[in-house]
Amino acid sequence: MASKRFKATTALVEKGKNYSIEEAVDLVKKCATAKFDETVELTARLGIDPKQADQNVRTPLVLPHGTGATSRILVLAKGEKEKEAQAAGADHVGNDELIAKIAGGWLDFDVVISTPDMMREVGKLGKVLGPKGLMPNPKSGTVTFDLARVIKEVKAGRVELRNDSYGIIHVNIGKVSFEPNKLVDNLKTVMEAVMKARPPASKGSYLKRVFVTSTMGPGIEVDLKLFGSQEVDE
């Protein structure tokens, strides 16, 4: 049963209305009445078939104003690359010992980065890291020898655009405490990347619906016309 607070905030959202980006951001802030700094999330429903590998969207992106969250970074590397990761500020750095610890169920981290030469061993963690969305992957930029750059990007607000099994992208674009212009900038940056990441195999209408919401707030729909043409000939 919906709480009085949720009913009150939902009443602020006009049914059937598609809002401009600025209106949606202002409204999501008004609807965020929890006692903590709620996260603002963008949800984009795509007209793709997620069962087809060539229609999936997966791309890294650095938000201009970050997410407001601090990511705990784990790096799997050896030799000089361990030292590079430590110097760049990774929270956990190692190789075989860390892999064994993760295999045992330890998951006290938010992002995993691996050097390519470690992937034979890291691959054994697929059943542990895969379901959590933590498995390093070249497409997401988390399999690399350029550790310092990627660690810096993650700390600056790097996110991954990745559709789920329903063809929906969920991405954190900041906190309700952010200035409105910063949330607007982050939202526009995400949507530009979503549109650029359209798979060539995707036909017809690519972008179906876009919402922004806070952790405890209602969904606010954004006008699709703001993001350009959606149609591609069959």
N, C-alpha and C positions, 0 to 999 in steps of 0.2 A: 504493500500500500504506500502510495507516494506521501512524503512528508509535507507539512504545511509550507516549509521553506521552498521545497522543490516546486510545489504547485504555484507559489507566488512568483518564482523566477520564470517558470514556463509561461505564465500569463503575460510576461513582457515580450514574448516572441509571437509575432503575428503569423497565424496559420496560413500556409500556402505562399508566404512571401519569400522571394529570393533577394537577399540583401547585398548591397555593395560591400566591398572588402572593408572599407572604413566603418560602415554601419555595423557590420558583423563583429568587428573587433570591439567597438564601443559597447555593443550589446553583451558580448561574452564577458566583458569586465563587470558590467552591471549585474549580470546573473551569477557572478562568483561571490557567494555570500558565506562560504565556509570560513572557519577560524584559522585556516592555514593558507599558504600561498599556493593556490591551485595551479596545476599545469594546464596550458592551453594546447589542445590537440587539433590537428587538421585531419580530416578523413576524406579521401577521394575514392569514389566508386568508379572503376574503369570498365569500359566495354571490351574486355579481353577474355580469352579463354585460358584461365590459369593452369589448366591441365596440359596445355601445349607449351613446351619449353621455349619456343621461339616467340611467345606472346607475353612472357613474364617481364616485369620491370624490376630492375635492381641496379641502383646507382648511388654512390656516395655524394654527399653535398655538405658544404660548410655554410652554416647560417650566418648572415652578417652580424647578428647580435647575440649569437649563441642560444642555448636552450634554458639557461638559468640553472641547469643541473650539473653536478660534478660526476664525471664518469671514472670508475676505478678501472685502470688499464692493466691488463696482463700481457706480457710479451714473452713469446717462446723463441729463444734464439741461443746461440752459443758463440764463444770466442769474443772477438772484438765487438760484435753486434750486441752482446749482453751489456757491455760497458756503454755503448751508444744509447741503448734503451734506458739504462739507469740515469745517464747524464741528462736525457731528455725529459725525465720525470715520470717514467712508468711506475706504477704502484707495486707490481710484482714482475720479476724478471727471472727466467731460468730455463731449464730444458727437461731432462729426464725426470728429475725429482718432482717438478711441478706437474708434469704429465701424469705421473703416478698418483699424485695428490688429487688431481681432477678426476681421474678414473675412479678414485675412491669416494667421489661424491662432493668434493669441495668446490664451491661455486661462488666464492666471495669476490666477484668482479663483474664488470658490466660490458667490457669490450676485450676481445682477444685478438692480438696481432701476432703473426708468425712470419719468420723468414722462410723463403721457399725451401731451403735445405732441411727444414724441420718438419715439413708437411708429411713425409712418410710416417713419422711417429705420431704427429698431430691427427692424422687421418684415423687413427685407432680410437680417437675420442668422439667420433661422429655421433654415436648413440647417446653420449652425454651432452655434448655441446649443440648438436643439431636441433633437437626439440626446443632448446632455449633460444635459438637464433643467434648463437654465439660462435658458430664454427667459422674460422677464418676462410676467406674466399677472395680470389683475385679480382672478381667483379666488384666487390665492395671495397677493394683497396686494402684489405687487411692481411694479404699475403704479399710481403714486400721486403726488400733490403733497405728501403729508404725509411727506416724506423723513426728517425728524428722528425721528419716532416709529418708523418701520419700521426704520431703522438701529439705533436703540436696542434694539428687540425682537430683531433678529438677533444683536446682540452679547450679549443677555441669555439666548439659548438658543432662539431661534425655529426651529421646524422646519416642514416641510410634510408633511401626510398626503396621500399620492397613490398610488393603486393602479397597479400595472404592467399589462402586457398580459395577465397571467394572473389578474388580480383580487386580487393580493397587495400588501399595504402593508408596506414596510420602513422602520423609523425608528430613529434613534440615540436612546437614552434615557439615555446617560451613559457613565461609565468604571467599570471594576471597582474603582478606587480610591475611588469614592464610598461614603459611609456607606450601609448597607442601606436605611435609612428614606428617603433621597433617591432611590434607584432605585425604591423602592416608590411614592413620591409621583409620580415622573415616569411610571411605567408606568400607574398609575391615571388620571393626567391624559390620557395618550394614548388609553387605552381608552374613557374617557368621551367624548372627542371623536370617536372612531371610531363609537361607537354613535349619537351625536347627528347625525353626518354621513350616516346611512343614507339613500340616495336613495329617494324615494317610489315610484319604479318598481321597486324591488327587492322581490321577493315570496319567500315561503318562508323558509328558513333563511338569515340574513344573515351570521352569524359562523360559520365552519367550523372553524378551528383557530387557536390562538395559541401562539407559541413565544417564548422569550427565549434568547439565546445570546451568547457573547462572541466576539471575532474568531477565536480559535483553538479555541474550545470546542464541545461538542456542543449540539444543540437540546434545550431543556427545555420540555415542553408544559404550558400553564396551563389550569386547569379553566374551561371556558366558562360554567359555572353562575354564576360570580362576576360575570358581566357582564350579567345580566338576561335577559329573554325574547328569543328570537331569531326566533320565528315570526311571520309576517304572512300572513293568508289570501290565497290566490291570487285 
